[in-house]
Amino acid sequence: MKQVGEMSMEELADYYHWDDTQSLQQAVWVAQENPFEMEAILRWSEQEGMVKKYEKFVKKLKDTQ
Protein backbone atom coordinates (compact mmCIF):
# COMPACT_ATOMS: atom_id res chain seq x y z
CA MET A 1 0.00 0.00 0.00
CA LYS A 2 1.32 3.43 -0.90
CA GLN A 3 1.86 6.21 1.61
CA VAL A 4 -0.08 9.43 1.15
CA GLY A 5 3.09 11.35 0.34
CA GLU A 6 3.88 8.88 -2.43
CA MET A 7 0.40 9.32 -3.90
CA SER A 8 0.76 13.10 -3.83
CA MET A 9 4.21 12.82 -5.39
CA GLU A 10 2.89 10.66 -8.23
CA GLU A 11 0.20 13.23 -8.97
CA LEU A 12 2.69 16.07 -8.69
CA ALA A 13 5.11 14.26 -11.03
CA ASP A 14 2.39 14.21 -13.68
CA TYR A 15 1.83 17.93 -13.12
CA TYR A 16 5.54 18.74 -12.99
CA HIS A 17 6.59 16.90 -16.12
CA TRP A 18 3.46 17.01 -18.30
CA ASP A 19 1.72 20.16 -17.01
CA ASP A 20 -1.30 18.00 -16.13
CA THR A 21 -3.44 20.41 -14.12
CA GLN A 22 -5.94 17.68 -13.24
CA SER A 23 -3.12 15.85 -11.46
CA LEU A 24 -2.28 19.05 -9.60
CA GLN A 25 -5.87 19.24 -8.36
CA GLN A 26 -5.77 15.57 -7.33
CA ALA A 27 -2.55 16.15 -5.38
CA VAL A 28 -4.24 19.04 -3.58
CA TRP A 29 -7.25 16.86 -2.70
CA VAL A 30 -5.00 14.09 -1.36
CA ALA A 31 -3.00 16.61 0.67
CA GLN A 32 -6.15 18.20 2.11
CA GLU A 33 -7.53 14.90 3.36
CA ASN A 34 -4.38 13.18 4.62
CA PRO A 35 -1.38 14.08 6.76
CA PHE A 36 1.94 14.18 4.91
CA GLU A 37 5.39 15.71 5.27
CA MET A 38 5.51 18.96 3.30
CA GLU A 39 9.31 19.13 3.78
CA ALA A 40 9.71 15.77 2.03
CA ILE A 41 7.63 17.02 -0.90
CA LEU A 42 9.74 20.19 -1.04
CA ARG A 43 13.04 18.26 -1.00
CA TRP A 44 11.79 15.95 -3.75
CA SER A 45 10.56 18.94 -5.78
CA GLU A 46 13.98 20.55 -5.47
CA GLN A 47 15.63 17.35 -6.71
CA GLU A 48 13.24 17.34 -9.66
CA GLY A 49 14.05 20.99 -10.42
CA MET A 50 10.40 21.91 -9.98
CA VAL A 51 10.39 24.43 -7.12
CA LYS A 52 8.23 26.92 -9.03
CA LYS A 53 5.57 24.28 -9.65
CA TYR A 54 5.86 23.15 -6.03
CA GLU A 55 5.14 26.74 -5.00
CA LYS A 56 2.04 26.70 -7.20
CA PHE A 57 0.94 23.46 -5.47
CA VAL A 58 1.43 25.08 -2.04
CA LYS A 59 -0.51 28.20 -3.10
CA LYS A 60 -3.37 26.13 -4.48
CA LEU A 61 -3.41 24.04 -1.30
CA LYS A 62 -3.57 27.17 0.89
CA ASP A 63 -6.19 28.82 -1.32
CA THR A 64 -8.53 25.83 -0.98
CA GLN A 65 -8.31 25.52 2.81
N, C-alpha and C positions, 0 to 999 in steps of 0.2 A: 504494500500500500504506500502511496506517495505521501510525503509531508506537504502541508499547505504551502510552504515556501517554494517547494519544487513545482507545485502546480502553478503558482503565480509566476515563477521564473519561466516555465514553458510558455505561458501566455505572453509574457513580456518579450520572450525571444521572438515570437511571431511578430509582435509589434515592432521590436527593435530592427529586425532584419528584413521584414517585408512590408513595413508600414501598415500592418493590419490593425485598423482602429477597433474592430470588433474584439480582437484579442486584448487590446488595452482595456476595454470596458470589462471584459471577463476577469482580467487580473484585478481590477478595482473591486469587482463584486466579491471575488474570493478573499481579497485583503480585508474588506469590510466585515465579512462574516466569520473570519478565523484569525486567531493570533498568529503572528509570524515575526521574524526578526528583520526589521527594516535595514539594520546595518549590514546584514548578510546580502540583502538585495542590492544595496548600494555598492558594496565591494564587488559583487558579481557584475554589476552594471559598469563599474569602472574598468574591470578586466575586459569587458566586451567593447569598451570604447563608446558607451552609450549613455553618458551622464546626462546629456541634454534631454534625451527621451525619458530617462529615469525621473528627472525633475518634472517633466510633464505628467508622468504617472503619479508622483507625489501631489502635484497640484490638483489633478483630477480627483484623487482620493480625498484630499482635504475639502474640495469644493462640494463633494457629495455627502459629506458627514454632517 
